[in-house]
C-alpha cells in the first residue's frame, strides 16, 4: 500500500498542474461539489476525484483545487466599493433624468395653458362681438388672497358659466342649444358625460374666469399654485407686472 501511495505521489505534480497553472474551460473540466472526511464541502475537479480516492491524498487534492477555484472566482467578482460606486452613479443619472423630465413636463403644461387661455379669450371676444357683452361671471377675484385656491367652489362655479356661454350647452356630449363659440378638446373639459362641466387647465384645475360682462374678462390658470404668495407664477390673459 505504501509503495502504491509513493508511486502515485510521484505523479502528483504532473496531475495537479493543469488545474492550478492553466485556465481550464468549465465545459471541458466542470467542477463538482464533494464532502471531505472533515464534513467540509469543497469544489473539486472530476479528474482528480477519479484518480485520487484515498483519504490523505484526496483531501490534499480537493483542498488545492478548491483553493485555486476560490481565487479564480474572486478575481471576476465586484468588490463592495465597486458595487457602491456603480449604485451611486446609477442614482445620480436617475436623478438627472427625472429632473429633466419634470422640467420638460412643466414647460409643456405652461405652453399648453397659454395657448388655451388665448383661445378662450378669443372665443369671448367673438361672443362679445355678436352680443355686445361677455359671458356672465363675477368671481373668483384674482386680486383677492382668498380666491387663490383653484379647488374652491368659486372657480368651478365661474367655469360652468363660461363653459355654457362658449359651448352653447351645459354638457359636452350633447348638441348645442345656442350658438357655439368654442370647440374644446375632451382633455380640456372636467366631465364629458355630466351636466355643468367647466374648462380645466393642464394640471386638472378650473380656469379662473372673472368678468363684469362689459370689460374684457380675466382668464387665468394658477399653474398648480395654491397660495397668494405664488400668484407671480400664474398664467394669465392680462400682462403681469
TORKOL-4160 file (C-alpha; in steps of 0.2 Angstrom, whole numbers, padded with zeros to 4 digits, m for minus):
241
<pt num="1" X="0000" Y="0000" Z="0000"/>
<pt num="2" X="0014" Y="0012" Z="0004"/>
<pt num="3" X="0023" Y="0008" Z="m0012"/>
<pt num="4" X="0006" Y="0012" Z="m0021"/>
<pt num="5" X="0005" Y="0029" Z="m0012"/>
<pt num="6" X="0023" Y="0033" Z="m0016"/>
<pt num="7" X="0021" Y="0029" Z="m0034"/>
<pt num="8" X="0005" Y="0039" Z="m0035"/>
<pt num="9" X="0013" Y="0054" Z="m0026"/>
<pt num="10" X="0027" Y="0054" Z="m0040"/>
<pt num="11" X="0014" Y="0059" Z="m0052"/>
<pt num="12" X="0006" Y="0072" Z="m0041"/>
<pt num="13" X="0014" Y="0087" Z="m0048"/>
<pt num="14" X="0010" Y="0082" Z="m0066"/>
<pt num="15" X="m0008" Y="0079" Z="m0062"/>
<pt num="16" X="m0012" Y="0094" Z="m0052"/>
<pt num="17" X="m0003" Y="0106" Z="m0064"/>
<pt num="18" X="m0017" Y="0108" Z="m0076"/>
<pt num="19" X="m0030" Y="0114" Z="m0064"/>
<pt num="20" X="m0018" Y="0126" Z="m0055"/>
<pt num="21" X="m0006" Y="0133" Z="m0068"/>
<pt num="22" X="m0019" Y="0134" Z="m0083"/>
<pt num="23" X="m0036" Y="0142" Z="m0085"/>
<pt num="24" X="m0047" Y="0126" Z="m0088"/>
<pt num="25" X="m0063" Y="0128" Z="m0098"/>
<pt num="26" X="m0078" Y="0125" Z="m0087"/>
<pt num="27" X="m0086" Y="0115" Z="m0102"/>
<pt num="28" X="m0071" Y="0103" Z="m0103"/>
<pt num="29" X="m0067" Y="0102" Z="m0084"/>
<pt num="30" X="m0083" Y="0105" Z="m0074"/>
<pt num="31" X="m0081" Y="0107" Z="m0055"/>
<pt num="32" X="m0091" Y="0096" Z="m0044"/>
<pt num="33" X="m0095" Y="0098" Z="m0025"/>
<pt num="34" X="m0089" Y="0085" Z="m0013"/>
<pt num="35" X="m0088" Y="0082" Z="0006"/>
<pt num="36" X="m0072" Y="0078" Z="0013"/>
<pt num="37" X="m0069" Y="0067" Z="0029"/>
<pt num="38" X="m0070" Y="0084" Z="0039"/>
<pt num="39" X="m0088" Y="0086" Z="0033"/>
<pt num="40" X="m0082" Y="0102" Z="0023"/>
<pt num="41" X="m0090" Y="0105" Z="0006"/>
<pt num="42" X="m0077" Y="0109" Z="m0007"/>
<pt num="43" X="m0077" Y="0110" Z="m0026"/>
<pt num="44" X="m0065" Y="0098" Z="m0034"/>
<pt num="45" X="m0060" Y="0093" Z="m0052"/>
<pt num="46" X="m0069" Y="0077" Z="m0058"/>
<pt num="47" X="m0052" Y="0071" Z="m0065"/>
<pt num="48" X="m0044" Y="0072" Z="m0048"/>
<pt num="49" X="m0059" Y="0063" Z="m0040"/>
<pt num="50" X="m0057" Y="0049" Z="m0052"/>
<pt num="51" X="m0039" Y="0045" Z="m0048"/>
<pt num="52" X="m0035" Y="0051" Z="m0030"/>
<pt num="53" X="m0048" Y="0042" Z="m0019"/>
<pt num="54" X="m0038" Y="0038" Z="m0004"/>
<pt num="55" X="m0040" Y="0048" Z="0011"/>
<pt num="56" X="m0025" Y="0059" Z="0013"/>
<pt num="57" X="m0021" Y="0062" Z="m0005"/>
<pt num="58" X="m0039" Y="0065" Z="m0009"/>
<pt num="59" X="m0041" Y="0078" Z="0004"/>
<pt num="60" X="m0025" Y="0087" Z="m0001"/>
<pt num="61" X="m0030" Y="0087" Z="m0019"/>
<pt num="62" X="m0048" Y="0093" Z="m0016"/>
<pt num="63" X="m0040" Y="0107" Z="m0004"/>
<pt num="64" X="m0028" Y="0113" Z="m0018"/>
<pt num="65" X="m0041" Y="0113" Z="m0032"/>
<pt num="66" X="m0054" Y="0121" Z="m0021"/>
<pt num="67" X="m0041" Y="0135" Z="m0016"/>
<pt num="68" X="m0037" Y="0138" Z="m0035"/>
<pt num="69" X="m0056" Y="0139" Z="m0039"/>
<pt num="70" X="m0059" Y="0151" Z="m0025"/>
<pt num="71" X="m0045" Y="0163" Z="m0030"/>
<pt num="72" X="m0051" Y="0162" Z="m0049"/>
<pt num="73" X="m0069" Y="0166" Z="m0045"/>
<pt num="74" X="m0064" Y="0180" Z="m0033"/>
<pt num="75" X="m0054" Y="0189" Z="m0047"/>
<pt num="76" X="m0070" Y="0190" Z="m0058"/>
<pt num="77" X="m0082" Y="0197" Z="m0044"/>
<pt num="78" X="m0086" Y="0215" Z="m0039"/>
<pt num="79" X="m0079" Y="0222" Z="m0023"/>
<pt num="80" X="m0091" Y="0231" Z="m0011"/>
<pt num="81" X="m0083" Y="0248" Z="m0015"/>
<pt num="82" X="m0085" Y="0245" Z="m0034"/>
<pt num="83" X="m0103" Y="0240" Z="m0031"/>
<pt num="84" X="m0107" Y="0255" Z="m0021"/>
<pt num="85" X="m0099" Y="0266" Z="m0034"/>
<pt num="86" X="m0110" Y="0259" Z="m0048"/>
<pt num="87" X="m0125" Y="0261" Z="m0037"/>
<pt num="88" X="m0120" Y="0279" Z="m0034"/>
<pt num="89" X="m0118" Y="0283" Z="m0052"/>
<pt num="90" X="m0135" Y="0275" Z="m0057"/>
<pt num="91" X="m0143" Y="0285" Z="m0043"/>
<pt num="92" X="m0136" Y="0302" Z="m0050"/>
<pt num="93" X="m0140" Y="0298" Z="m0068"/>
<pt num="94" X="m0158" Y="0293" Z="m0062"/>
<pt num="95" X="m0160" Y="0310" Z="m0053"/>
<pt num="96" X="m0154" Y="0320" Z="m0068"/>
<pt num="97" X="m0166" Y="0311" Z="m0079"/>
<pt num="98" X="m0181" Y="0313" Z="m0068"/>
<pt num="99" X="m0177" Y="0331" Z="m0065"/>
<pt num="100" X="m0175" Y="0334" Z="m0084"/>
<pt num="101" X="m0192" Y="0325" Z="m0087"/>
<pt num="102" X="m0200" Y="0336" Z="m0074"/>
<pt num="103" X="m0194" Y="0352" Z="m0081"/>
<pt num="104" X="m0200" Y="0347" Z="m0099"/>
<pt num="105" X="m0217" Y="0342" Z="m0092"/>
<pt num="106" X="m0219" Y="0359" Z="m0083"/>
<pt num="107" X="m0214" Y="0368" Z="m0099"/>
<pt num="108" X="m0226" Y="0358" Z="m0109"/>
<pt num="109" X="m0240" Y="0362" Z="m0097"/>
<pt num="110" X="m0236" Y="0380" Z="m0097"/>
<pt num="111" X="m0236" Y="0382" Z="m0116"/>
<pt num="112" X="m0252" Y="0372" Z="m0117"/>
<pt num="113" X="m0261" Y="0383" Z="m0104"/>
<pt num="114" X="m0255" Y="0399" Z="m0113"/>
<pt num="115" X="m0262" Y="0393" Z="m0129"/>
<pt num="116" X="m0279" Y="0388" Z="m0121"/>
<pt num="117" X="m0281" Y="0404" Z="m0112"/>
<pt num="118" X="m0278" Y="0414" Z="m0128"/>
<pt num="119" X="m0291" Y="0403" Z="m0137"/>
<pt num="120" X="m0304" Y="0406" Z="m0123"/>
<pt num="121" X="m0300" Y="0424" Z="m0124"/>
<pt num="122" X="m0303" Y="0425" Z="m0142"/>
<pt num="123" X="m0319" Y="0415" Z="m0140"/>
<pt num="124" X="m0325" Y="0428" Z="m0128"/>
<pt num="125" X="m0322" Y="0442" Z="m0140"/>
<pt num="126" X="m0332" Y="0433" Z="m0153"/>
<pt num="127" X="m0346" Y="0431" Z="m0140"/>
<pt num="128" X="m0345" Y="0450" Z="m0136"/>
<pt num="129" X="m0344" Y="0455" Z="m0155"/>
<pt num="130" X="m0361" Y="0447" Z="m0158"/>
<pt num="131" X="m0370" Y="0450" Z="m0141"/>
<pt num="132" X="m0361" Y="0466" Z="m0135"/>
<pt num="133" X="m0357" Y="0458" Z="m0118"/>
<pt num="134" X="m0346" Y="0444" Z="m0111"/>
<pt num="135" X="m0352" Y="0428" Z="m0103"/>
<pt num="136" X="m0358" Y="0432" Z="m0085"/>
<pt num="137" X="m0347" Y="0428" Z="m0071"/>
<pt num="138" X="m0341" Y="0439" Z="m0056"/>
<pt num="139" X="m0330" Y="0428" Z="m0046"/>
<pt num="140" X="m0317" Y="0422" Z="m0042"/>
<pt num="141" X="m0307" Y="0438" Z="m0040"/>
<pt num="142" X="m0288" Y="0435" Z="m0045"/>
<pt num="143" X="m0283" Y="0450" Z="m0034"/>
<pt num="144" X="m0291" Y="0443" Z="m0018"/>
<pt num="145" X="m0279" Y="0431" Z="m0007"/>
<pt num="146" X="m0295" Y="0420" Z="m0003"/>
<pt num="147" X="m0298" Y="0416" Z="m0021"/>
<pt num="148" X="m0280" Y="0409" Z="m0025"/>
<pt num="149" X="m0285" Y="0391" Z="m0022"/>
<pt num="150" X="m0291" Y="0384" Z="m0038"/>
<pt num="151" X="m0300" Y="0370" Z="m0029"/>
<pt num="152" X="m0313" Y="0382" Z="m0021"/>
<pt num="153" X="m0331" Y="0382" Z="m0027"/>
<pt num="154" X="m0330" Y="0399" Z="m0034"/>
<pt num="155" X="m0318" Y="0393" Z="m0048"/>
<pt num="156" X="m0329" Y="0379" Z="m0054"/>
<pt num="157" X="m0345" Y="0390" Z="m0052"/>
<pt num="158" X="m0337" Y="0403" Z="m0064"/>
<pt num="159" X="m0331" Y="0390" Z="m0075"/>
<pt num="160" X="m0348" Y="0382" Z="m0078"/>
<pt num="161" X="m0355" Y="0399" Z="m0083"/>
<pt num="162" X="m0340" Y="0401" Z="m0096"/>
<pt num="163" X="m0342" Y="0384" Z="m0102"/>
<pt num="164" X="m0361" Y="0385" Z="m0106"/>
<pt num="165" X="m0359" Y="0403" Z="m0114"/>
<pt num="166" X="m0345" Y="0397" Z="m0126"/>
<pt num="167" X="m0350" Y="0379" Z="m0129"/>
<pt num="168" X="m0369" Y="0383" Z="m0132"/>
<pt num="169" X="m0375" Y="0370" Z="m0119"/>
<pt num="170" X="m0370" Y="0364" Z="m0102"/>
<pt num="171" X="m0365" Y="0346" Z="m0107"/>
<pt num="172" X="m0350" Y="0341" Z="m0118"/>
<pt num="173" X="m0358" Y="0326" Z="m0127"/>
<pt num="174" X="m0375" Y="0335" Z="m0132"/>
<pt num="175" X="m0378" Y="0346" Z="m0147"/>
<pt num="176" X="m0378" Y="0364" Z="m0144"/>
<pt num="177" X="m0395" Y="0373" Z="m0140"/>
<pt num="178" X="m0386" Y="0390" Z="m0143"/>
<pt num="179" X="m0373" Y="0396" Z="m0154"/>
<pt num="180" X="m0356" Y="0388" Z="m0151"/>
<pt num="181" X="m0341" Y="0400" Z="m0150"/>
<pt num="182" X="m0328" Y="0387" Z="m0144"/>
<pt num="183" X="m0324" Y="0369" Z="m0148"/>
<pt num="184" X="m0313" Y="0362" Z="m0134"/>
<pt num="185" X="m0304" Y="0345" Z="m0133"/>
<pt num="186" X="m0311" Y="0332" Z="m0121"/>
<pt num="187" X="m0295" Y="0334" Z="m0111"/>
<pt num="188" X="m0299" Y="0352" Z="m0108"/>
<pt num="189" X="m0317" Y="0348" Z="m0100"/>
<pt num="190" X="m0319" Y="0342" Z="m0082"/>
<pt num="191" X="m0333" Y="0330" Z="m0087"/>
<pt num="192" X="m0338" Y="0324" Z="m0104"/>
<pt num="193" X="m0354" Y="0315" Z="m0099"/>
<pt num="194" X="m0361" Y="0325" Z="m0084"/>
<pt num="195" X="m0370" Y="0341" Z="m0084"/>
<pt num="196" X="m0362" Y="0358" Z="m0079"/>
<pt num="197" X="m0344" Y="0354" Z="m0084"/>
<pt num="198" X="m0330" Y="0368" Z="m0084"/>
<pt num="199" X="m0314" Y="0371" Z="m0093"/>
<pt num="200" X="m0299" Y="0364" Z="m0084"/>
<pt num="201" X="m0280" Y="0368" Z="m0086"/>
<pt num="202" X="m0266" Y="0355" Z="m0089"/>
<pt num="203" X="m0265" Y="0352" Z="m0071"/>
<pt num="204" X="m0283" Y="0347" Z="m0069"/>
<pt num="205" X="m0289" Y="0363" Z="m0060"/>
<pt num="206" X="m0303" Y="0375" Z="m0067"/>
<pt num="207" X="m0298" Y="0390" Z="m0077"/>
<pt num="208" X="m0301" Y="0406" Z="m0067"/>
<pt num="209" X="m0314" Y="0417" Z="m0075"/>
<pt num="210" X="m0319" Y="0435" Z="m0070"/>
<pt num="211" X="m0330" Y="0447" Z="m0079"/>
<pt num="212" X="m0342" Y="0461" Z="m0077"/>
<pt num="213" X="m0349" Y="0457" Z="m0094"/>
<pt num="214" X="m0343" Y="0474" Z="m0101"/>
<pt num="215" X="m0324" Y="0475" Z="m0099"/>
<pt num="216" X="m0313" Y="0461" Z="m0106"/>
<pt num="217" X="m0314" Y="0446" Z="m0094"/>
<pt num="218" X="m0299" Y="0440" Z="m0084"/>
<pt num="219" X="m0295" Y="0422" Z="m0088"/>
<pt num="220" X="m0280" Y="0413" Z="m0079"/>
<pt num="221" X="m0273" Y="0396" Z="m0074"/>
<pt num="222" X="m0265" Y="0395" Z="m0056"/>
<pt num="223" X="m0252" Y="0384" Z="m0064"/>
<pt num="224" X="m0253" Y="0371" Z="m0050"/>
<pt num="225" X="m0250" Y="0385" Z="m0037"/>
<pt num="226" X="m0262" Y="0387" Z="m0022"/>
<pt num="227" X="m0256" Y="0401" Z="m0012"/>
<pt num="228" X="m0257" Y="0420" Z="m0013"/>
<pt num="229" X="m0238" Y="0420" Z="m0012"/>
<pt num="230" X="m0236" Y="0411" Z="m0029"/>
<pt num="231" X="m0248" Y="0422" Z="m0040"/>
<pt num="232" X="m0232" Y="0428" Z="m0049"/>
<pt num="233" X="m0232" Y="0410" Z="m0057"/>
<pt num="234" X="m0249" Y="0411" Z="m0064"/>
<pt num="235" X="m0253" Y="0411" Z="m0082"/>
<pt num="236" X="m0264" Y="0425" Z="m0086"/>
<pt num="237" X="m0274" Y="0433" Z="m0101"/>
<pt num="238" X="m0268" Y="0450" Z="m0094"/>
<pt num="239" X="m0250" Y="0457" Z="m0094"/>
<pt num="240" X="m0241" Y="0453" Z="m0077"/>
<pt num="241" X="m0231" Y="0466" Z="m0068"/>
